[in-house]
């Protein structure tokens, strides 16, 4: 049993976990930095502990301080949310060593799937299709040149220890290689403290499709359908939906079985996501695994009726996946827009500041996951996500129309947001017909 749960995160995901805990009758502890003293997750948790100054490396990334906060409040479980320490195997191990339940997978699974080169090799042995790439991290640019001579350009360099588009460079010809290699290593070192890179053949005109899986402590792993994540800028997702407009029941079953095979390769427990690239011929290739709850998890919740955060907590306290969940049915269609405090007219410049007026939309099939309110001061120290707007409809077009209506109803005054950009995407004919890929925004006119 979990008697009290600490949320090692902030913002909307911290609130999301608190809501799940309230429905499970589990008391909660919020941790917060000085910059987040007036944040809603601090207000709505049963207890709150300040863990340091605004800079995340001295607060939300301080493992010892978070463990100490759990100990002084007698919290026997920690939910890491997403970002920060969510995919840090050392933190998961530290929780285990201190007899604190980590609401997530085992440290070995996080460590294996967190190393992108090792993850590729692990799932390849399990029979999962992977993109042609280096067997291990590359030692120098000469190895990359030899890879490109065999597989041809374009290729893509990726940080072995990272994600989110950092430490990533596309190389289309040999003249670009040295500069791309140097820049990718430097960026990877700054972002992840590890400059190791691996190289892959670039799949052009691909779609980014991910499969939600959950596993219990008894060897049971199931999938809960796929999400379409191809609308992205600089490898950062902006709009996600479920199901994908190009995945039918037969392909969904195939994708699901492959995703389960990948998860079983590391004896996965908790909620996780297997990410694939799908080419124009509907061939798909393993990209990576996210060993945590995803930002875009609400679209899966909307079409399955399954509360993924509550399931994470149930699984962490030793419950089995219920039999009925293994026979889920997708109901309708759901779309999520990430609302960021950024100015699309100024190359998405982050825009911290005070929100003067805030109104969340409502109505049928509409959900807003947010931590902001009128008078809230957006800190400059963290990512610019203000909230996630999710709509659900009987089909994709109804979900789109509801999203347009919900965006019109959303009022945020005081800082620029990405709402106008989302509206423009939803009006685009290629988006409305589902005819897009990860290069969609490269030529999008706003």
Helices and strands as residue ranges (DSSP letters): E 4-7, H 11-23, E 27-33, G 34-36, H 40-44, E 47-52, G 56-58, H 63-72, E 77-79, H 89-97, E 101-102, H 107-114, H 116-125, H 141-151, E 155-159, E 169-171, G 174-176, H 177-192, E 197-201, E 207-215, E 221-233, E 236-242, H 249-264, E 270-278, E 284-290, H 297-304, H 308-316, G 323-327, E 333-340, E 342-343, G 344-346, E 349-350, E 353-354, E 357-359, E 366-370, E 377-378, E 385-393, H 396-409, E 411-413, H 419-427, H 429-433, G 440-443
